[in-house]
């Protein structure tokens, strides 16, 4: 699935939410310099934001289609998984991963990050947890349960998004801690909201991991059902987002 998102890289880049400027600025401020390695950079969404904040960014991306799109946007990208990527003696002030670290091996990933970070350099993996209004969440969940009853990504409207993500955040911190060479991991949280029209949400929906590999008729049924649910609440809604970073600094002097 990690390499399925490039099937429509343009849609992915156009519709996926950006990261809060406050998050980008805090990572930059907590790093010893401007050299950033973006793990799983995708189409370059986070990389462009870090470039705009004054950083020099190198992306590593396993999907050649996503990498090519990022290059067209001005990002230098090398095609590889992070685990197999050759740093060739290079080191960095920050290693970031926007909505991508869960695809990285939990043992090899932190160890590789420690290898390529300068002393004081920062590892920061971050994700969006999103929560629709309750009525919208219930309607979305009903559609998924009807069309994709066996999907591991089935929406559970009764659970808060942050509760579902917290296990992943905790595991990420544990793997960084176990790798050694890092300060005690922290969580940084940034809350924000994004309004969506029916068309805007349906445009983004096919880029989600739950839907990139399903049959066209199933996707059409999901889009039809979700669209009807949004129409039923007036044709638009406001999504609540919490962007959470799990982050730690590289210790040592060499």
N, C-alpha and C positions, 0 to 999 in steps of 0.2 A: 504493500500500500504506500510505503514511503516514496516510491518512485511512480506513483499513479497521478500525482497532482499536476504534472507537466502536460497532461492530455489537453488542457486548455489554459496555457500559461497566461495568455492575455486576460482572460476572465478572472483568473486567480489574482493577478496583480491589480486589476481594476476594482475588484469587489472586496477583497480581504481587508479588514480594518487595520489601520496603522497603529503604532504604539504611542502611548502618551509622551509628549515632549519632556515631561517631568522625569519619566523613567530614563529616557536617553540621557538627559542632562545629569542625572544622579550617577549613572554608570560612568560617564565621561569624567565627572568631577572626582570619582573615587578611584580612577585609574591613573597610573603614573605618567602616561603619555598618550599620544594620539593613534598608535598603531593597533588596529582592531582586526581580529579574525572572526568572521561570521560563519558559524557552523550550520550547514543546512540553509544556506542563504536564500534558496528559492529564487523568486524573481527579483530579489533585491529590495524588498520593502523596508526591512530594518536597516540594511546597509546604506540605502540612500538617506535615511534619517540620520544615521551616524556621520555620514559624509557631510550633511548639512550642518552638523554640530562641530565640524572642523576636524574630523578623524580621517585617517587614511585606512581604507577598508579592503581586505582581501576576503573573498568568499570561497567557501568549499561547499560543493553541491553535487550529489550523486546523479541527479537527473539532468542530462545534457540539454534538454529542451528548456528547462527552467534557467539553467546557467546561461544559455544563449540570450534569453530574454533579459537577464540581469546585465549581461555585457552591453546590450544595446542601450541600457539605461546608464551606462558609465561605470559599472562595477567590474573590477578585475575578479575573475572567478576561475578556479581550478576544479575540474570534474573528478570527484572521488568521494567515497564515504570518508568521514572523519577518521575512522579507525585505520583505513588503508592509506590515507593521504600522507605524502612525504613532505615534512616541513623544510627539508634541505638546509638545516642549520638556522632557519629563520626563527625569531621569537617576537612576542607581541605584548602590548600593554593590557589588552583585554581580549578575552574569548567570549563571544556572545552566541546565543542560540535563541531565535525568536520562533516559538511554536514548533521546535524541531528537536530539542534535546531528548524527548521520549523515543526517538528513533535511533539514538546512539547507544551503543553497548554500555551498560551501567558500570562496568569495571574498566574497560579500555578507555571510555570517554574521559572520565576525570583524570586518569593517569596521563592521557595524551595532552589534555589541557595543562596539567602541571608541567609537562615537558616543554611546552612551547611558550609558557608565560614567563615574563621577566619577574624578578623579585618585586613583590607589591602589586603585580598585575592581577586583574580581576576576572574571574569566571562568573558570568551572569546568564542563566537560562531563564526565559520568561515566557509566559502564556497568558492568553485571555480566558477568563472564566466569564460566561455570559448567562444572564437570567432574563427571559422575557417576563412580562407581566403575567400573573397567575392564570388568568383566563386564556391568554395566548399560549402559555406553556402547556396547559391541559389539552388544548385543541391540537397543538403540534404533536404531543405525545400520542394522542388517539390516532393520528394519521400514521405515525411510524409503527405503532403497534398493529395497525390493520394491514399495512402494506409490507412491512419488514419485521414480522413477529420474531424472527430468530436473529436479528442483527445484534451484535454485541454493543452497538452504539445506540441502542434503543433509548429514547429520551425518557427519563423518569421525572415527571412533572412534580412529584411530591418531594423531591430532594433538591436542595439548593446547589447551584453550580459549584460554589466554592467547596462545599462538603465533598462533592464527587472528585474534585481536583486535589483536595488536601492530601490524600494518600500518595498521589504522585509527587507533590511538593516534598512531603516528608521523606519518601524514598530517595528523591534526588539529593536532598541534604545528607541523608545517610551515606549514599555512595560517594559524595564529595568528602565527607568526613573519613570514610574508610580508606580512601585513596591516599590520605596523608599529604602533607605539603601545603595545606590550606588552613586559613583561619576558620573559626567556627562559622558555619553557614548561617546566613540570615535570610529572612523573607521581607521583601519590600512590596508594598501594595499600593496601587493607584486606582481609584474609583472614578468612573466617568460614564456618560450616557451617549447613545447614538440613536437618532430617529431613523426609522426605515419605512418607506412606502412598500406596498405589496410588490411592485416590480423590482425594487432594489433588493429586497430580501430573497426573492426568487432567483435573481441574477447571481447572488452569492452562493445560494444553497448547493448547487452542483459541485462546488469546490470543496465541500466538506468530506472528511475521510469516510463517513458512512455511505457516501453516495458516489464516489468517483469510480467505483467498479461494479455497480449494480446494472442490471439489464435496462435498456432504454424504456421498456414499458413500465417497469417498476419506478424508475425516476420520474416518468411522466405522471404516474399516479400520486407520487409524493408531492410533486409540484402542484398538481391540481388540488389535492387536499389541503396543503398548507396555504395556497392562494385563497381558497374558500374560507379558511379559518381567519385569515387577515381581513378579507372582505366583511366577515361577520362582526368584526370589531371596528369597522369604519374605514378600512383600507390602509391603515398605517398603525404603527406602534413604536414605543420607545424601548430599546434594549438597554439593560443595565450591565455594564462591564466592570470587572475587577481584573486589572492586569497585575500579575504577581511575578516577581523575580525571585529566584533562589540563587544566592550569590555568596562568594567567598573570595578572599584575597590570597594570592600565592605568598607563602612564607619563605624564609631563607634569604640568603645574600648572594647566591650564585646559582 
